[in-house]
């Protein structure tokens, strides 16, 4: 794309935003290619728009939310209009209030709301130049915002040398060099002497049309050097060539001018007052430092701005270590420790020639402040530098453990491993070594090392136990969860469970974590009969678990409800867990809870609700960039009998989840396959799929899949397989006197029983499941009962059960099972037409539209809906317009009549 085309494309971007659309664009290309000039064109074209500008600064990459703060400062007066959780999140990360570190995606939603509100009065243009140097926290937030813009009059334009991981997948404009003709024209204008045509072509080729390279080369080439091309230098790598050109110019400046440039390069904010105050401490004054040559490299106006980012890096890299340290020390001395303690600490660290305990301690305090704002990457950077400046080995090990933990939570596993290595090398006491081992174990868990992580976590828990009982118990629970969910064999799960059984009882009344831990240990070592009483006590308190526990270990503990077959408690617990995760903005955890809630909802036959939950989980996962298997969608499409969609989704999930180490994804996919093939009456295909899920150490899906295996094996005469599965199901269900457990067990037992027992068991299954909200399971009990009655030649009785099953399947939307029931009805001699679920009002709404419609129907405002679904209020309004059109209504009040109340 040539320059004219690039400019036209940018003009179209601005024009689209003026008409109420959102636009995101990453303008990227090598240094000197002209990105900044294009961004300046965008700004000049944005007449009548509000322009917000930020610049990534290389030396500020360790300061959390620094770039974001630049962008948002003009909007902070509007913070008062945000919902409280969003307002508090931004105030916390910007250091305006103390509070719990917010999830970075809640910060992103707050920024999205700020921009949405600002765009109400006029379109907004956000320009972020040098985006490759944004601090990680800012990059994650603006990446989130960029992916959520939809109906706001907002343009978000980045300029970057290369696209970082947080900007990947966004619309892009790659800026390339000038064409031969334009490059030649620029070169001719810059180089006044006659230029040989072949020499010109070589220069253009070697610079690849890079405008800055052409201009800088023209400065250093004389007429004699370009005569015939014999004096031309080799281009080498362009950034290096360009920077060297700047270095040459810098070296020709007087010492005072060079020192002033170095101060400006080391001061990231561009505050001229700070620059001059620091320069004066070094003996530099304006009369001695300013001249025409320096004006070509940097301007001292409202902000100190280098003419090109490469000038800053060239200045800094060309200086010797002693000068750099002196400049940073001067900047530290003039930086107010009360207003900007973190930048001061970073300058002091850069000024240190060797270990310095005072500076290391200051960096440690900066890390604490960064963590309080949710800047984990910044905290890790401060701590890593603090470690390097620490003299005392014991203290260095303590800080290295903290650095490892911060790096792990920031997602930098390589840095976490390096810090753990340092901690283990320097640690002088066993507790510190145990904590280092715990972080190493958590790294293995985060890296998806399924078989390695559980024994490592077990060892960490055992080593920590003598020093910190509470931390040890949480680690035991994490180890148990890792073994139950991601380990491929049961050896680790048994070893961890035995270790849990050997733990001394806690003092006083058992806490929820104590009940869960004890129950899980018993579940594996002594069986479900021994575990059920304890897990039932845990179930009674899990629905009121404190929010901090939900966020810390609820992902493991909430499985206690399913272990005792309490479907009502399971739904309640996961509804609340999802609400807690949403309220805390814990978007990395939310999809896990939504997966469990989605499966529980699918089991009730509320397929519309399950689809909505699946859509939310998918949207949140996409926004965070953390993939998770589509658990709800797998089971939902299988129950619906959507063969093409389900088989494709199952195959895709098995492939990528297997490669990604998500054993639960593979397990759920095979369970879904068994459900699908039983619905289609392809029992031979259901058996191997069910067997895959039944063989693993995991204790939930491996049990839920057993009824599928029993049904399929019984239908094809594989009684040995069916009875083995039934024994396992009985062991899991008999100790639990719930209607869910006993109804499923009776239904499965009936498949392998004689005539007298079968009828009693089928009848009991229908009765027990009829007392639950598990409509699909009840319908399947009627189906199996009717199929058995037909095979007993009791056609009239069979028709009653089969008709009930058929009507239920149709009303729920289980098309494959409905067809299976219809064929059985035909075999009884009854005429029955194919039917599908009646088209209800709003069935053509997308899952997200349905979710918005239901929330608005319940009286939530657009900001409240947006806060729950991680959308801006304007995006909610945009969706409502489409919803009203589809439902043929004109107001929010009409949603109550347009959507049935049972949804």
Secondary structure, 3 states (H helix, E strand, C coil): CCHHHHHHHHHHHHHHHHCCCCEEEEEECCCCCCHHHHHHHHHHHCCCCEEEEEECCHHHCCCCCHHHHHHHHHHHHHHHHCCHHHHHHHHHHCCCCCCCCCCHHHHHHHHHHHHHHHCCCCCEEEEEECHHHCCHHHHHHHHHHHHHCCCCCEEEEEEECCCCCCCCCCCEEECCCCCHHHHHHHHHHHCCCCCCHHHHHHHHHHHCCCHHHHHHHHHHCCHHHHHHHCCCCCCCCHHHHHHHHHHHHHHCCCHHHHHHHHHHHHCCCCCHHHHHHHHHHCCCCHHHHCCHHHHCCEEECCCEEECCHHHHHHHHHHCCHHHHHHHHHHHHHHCCCCCCHHHHHHHHHHHCCCCCHHHHHHHHHHHHHHHHCCCHHHHHHHHHHHHHCCCCHHHHHHHHHHHHHHHHHCCCHHHHHHHHHHHHHHCCCHHHHHHHHHHHHHHHHHCCCHHHHHHHHHHHHHHHHCCCHHHHHHHHHHHHHHHHHHCCCCHHHHHHHHHHHCCCCCCCCCCHHHHHHHHHHHHHHCCHHHHHHHHHHHHHHHCCCCHHHHHHHHHHHCCHHHHCCCHHHHHHHHHHHHHHHHHHCCHHHHHHHHHHHHHHHHHCCCHHHHHHHHHHHHHHHHHHCCCCCCHHHHHHHHHHCCHHHHHHHHHHHHHHHHHHCCHHHHHHHHHHHHHHHHHCCCHHHHHHHHHHHHCCCCCCHHHHCHHHHHHHHHHCCCHHHHHHHHHHHHHHHCCCCCHHHHHHHHHHHHCCCCHHHHHHHHHHHHHHHHCCCCHHHHHHHHHHHHHHHHHCCCHHHHHHHHHHHHHHHHHHCCHHHHHHHHHHHHHCCCCCCCCCCCCCCCCCCCHHHHHHHHHHHCCCCHHHHHHHHCCCHHHHHHHHHHHHHHHCCCCHHHHHHHCCCCC
